[in-house]
Amino acid sequence: MARVLVLQHVESEGLGVIGKTLKQRGIGSHFIKVFRGESLPKNLHGYAGLIVLGGPMGVYEEEIYPFIKDEIALIKSAVKGEIPVLGICLGSQMLAKAAGADVYKGKKKEIGWYDVQLTDEGKRDSLFIGLPDRFIVFQWHGDTFDMGTDLKSVPSKCLAFSELFPHQIIKVGKNAYGLQFHLEVTEKMVMEWIDVNDKELLSVKSYIDPKQILKDTSAYIETVHRYGEVVFNRFLNLIAQSPNR
């Protein structure tokens, strides 16, 4: 059985609907729960892919969170070896950093349901082809990044953007994707995040309303699950072709 390595940074941010998709495809998952102090492997031998989940920390906080440097090194090795990588939220920012981008705080946080729009590259990409040019997703982030590459002969592309943030989906090399947003989220996860991140929500109460987020979740969650099922299955198709399978 093919296995993917999953890096989890906080208890509340798990695989969500990705877990269901993995099970349906017969692909195993091995978690490294970073928030419990579990150590990363030195390489990805034995793993057909890497999934890097979200978290509240910033990529620029290496001194506070030493594991960030090790995760970025692991992502770099995966990209160079053409092992499929899926980075979500913080994971997308780590992928961007691994490719040479600067990661920093944005001017305003995106928390809740927002539109993203595919670029021309995104419309043609194998993971997103056939999706609407513009679709709504669940966001919970304040950091952003510039595009860049310090991986020799490995191009970086922007596949989607939003009104507030220019890089919502990125692709690095052949098989590495970063999503700033959360296609994996479930209604239960949204409720939990609102509960555990109450202090953060208080800091943005002038323009973000948790009650509206819950109302929008009921309206949009089924649609985002349909898009997630498409995208995650297509990503798992890359796992089937992984050099580590």
N, C-alpha and C positions, 0 to 999 in steps of 0.2 A: 504493500500500500504506500502510495506517495504521501509525504508529510510536509506540512508547512510549519515554519517557526513563527510564533506570534509573540510580539513584544508588547506587554500591557503595562501602562504607567500608573493607572489608578483603578481601584476596584470597580467603579461605576462605568468605566468605558471599556466594554468588552466587544466581542465580535458582532453582537446583534444578529441581524439576518444573514451575515456571512457564515455564521456557524451552521445554520440550516442548509445553506448552499453547499458547504463543504461536506456535510453528512450525506446529502443527496448524491453528490459526486463520488462518494467513497474515498475522500481525501482526509487523512488524519491531521491533527493539529497538536503541536507541543507548545505550551505557554511558558514564557519566561516572565514571571510577575516581578517586574522591576521594583514596584512599590514595596515589596517584601524583602528586598535586598538580594534577590536571586541574581546570579552572575550570568553574563552573556557567554556564549561559546566563542572560541577564537575564530571559527569559520563556519560555513554552512554545509559542511559535509554531512550527507544523509538527509538534507532537506531540499525539497523541490521548489520552494518559494519562501518568501519572507513577507510578513504582514506587520506593519508598525502602526499601532493604534494611537489615539489621541491622549491628551493630558494637559493640565493647566500650566506646566512649566514652559519657559522659553528656551529656544535653541541657544540663545546667547547667554544662558545661565549655567555654563559648564562648571563654574567654580562651586555653585550650590548643588548641582546635580552631575557628578563626575561621569555617570553612565552615558551621558549624552555623547561625549567624545567616542566612547567605545561603540555606541550604536551607529554613529556616522561612519566609523571605519568599517563596520560590518555591512552597512548599506553600500559603501563604495566597492567593497569586494564583490557583492552580489551584482551590482551594475556591470562591473568589469567582466564578470563571469557569465553575463547574460542570464542570470537567475531571476525569475520574475519577482518584482517587489511591488507591494501595494502600501502606500503610506497614506494615512488618514489624519487630517488636521495637523497635530504636532508631527505625525509621521511624514506628512507631505513637506513640512518645513525642514525636517531633517534630510529628506531626499534632496530638497533644493540646496541645502547647505553642503551636502555631499558632492553636489555638482558645481560648487563654487559660488553659490548665491549668498548675498547678505540677507540675513533674517532680522527683522526689527518690528517694533510696535507700529501698528497702523494708526491712522488719525481717529478712527472710530471703530467700535466693536460691532461685529455682526452676530447677533444672537436671536435666533428664531428662523422664520421661513422667508427666504429671499430667492429671487430669480438669478440664475446663471445663464450665460450665453456662450455657445460653442463658437470657437474661431473656425476659420476655413480648414485649418489643420485638424481641429477637433471633429468637424463634420465628416472627415474622411477617415478618421482613426478607427481601427478595428473594434475597439471597446465601445465606441459611442456612435458609430454610423447607424443611421435610422432613428435615433432619438430626436425629439424636437430640437430645433435650433436654440430655443430658450425654454428652460424648465425650472420648476421650483424645487429647492432642496432645503435641508435643515442645516443651519450654521451655528457654530459656537466658537468663535475665535476673535482675537484682536490683533494677532501678529500677521505680518505679510513678508514678502521677500522680492528681491529682484532676480531676474534670470541670469544665469552665468554657467560656465563650465570650466572646471580644472581637471576633468577626466579626459585624457587624450583621446581624440577621435570619437568622443561620445557626445552627440548633440543633445541639447535641451530644447523642448518646444512647449509653448503655452497652448493649451487646447480649449480653455474656457476662461471667462472673466465675469465679474459682476460690476455693478455700479460703483461700489466702494473699494473693491480690491481687483487689481489687474490680472492676478494669477490664481485662478480657482482650480484648474486642473493643469498639471504639468506632466510631461513625458520625458524621461531621461534615458537615452540609449534605446535599446530594442524592446525591453520588457519591464521597465520601471515606471510606475504611475503614482502621482500624488494628487489626492483630493483634499482641498481645504475644508470641504463640507462633509456631511454625514449621511451617506446613502444607506448605511447599515443600521440606522437608529430605529428603535421601536417606540411605541407610545409609552410603554413602561419606562424605557430609558429616559425619554424626555421628562417625564414626571420626576424621576429620581434626580436628574441633573438640576432641575429647578429647585429641588429640595436641598441638595448638598452644596449648591453654589449660590445660596441665598445672599451671602455678603457681596458677591460680585454683582448680582442683579440689583442690589440696593445702590451700587455705585453708578449704575446706568439707568436708573428708574425714570430719568427725564425723557428717555426716548425708547425704552424697551419695557413692555408690559407682560409679565408672566401669564396673566389671565388670557391675553390675546394669543400668546404662544400656544397655550393649551387648546384654545378654540381652533386655531389654525392647524394644529396637529391632527385633530379629529377630521378636518377637511382634506388634508393633504397626505396623510400617512400611507394610505393604500396606493396612491399614485407613486410616491417615492419608493415604495416596496417593489412595484413593477419595474421601475427603472433600475433599482438596485439588483434585482434578480437577473436582468439582462447584462448589466455591467459586470457583476461578480462572476457569472457563469462564463462570460467571455474571458475574464482574467484567469479563471481556472483552466480554460483551454490552453493558456500559455504554460500552466503548470504541467499539463500533459506532454508538452514539448521541452520541458526543462532539462538542461544537461545533467542535473542532479537526480533526475527521476529514477 
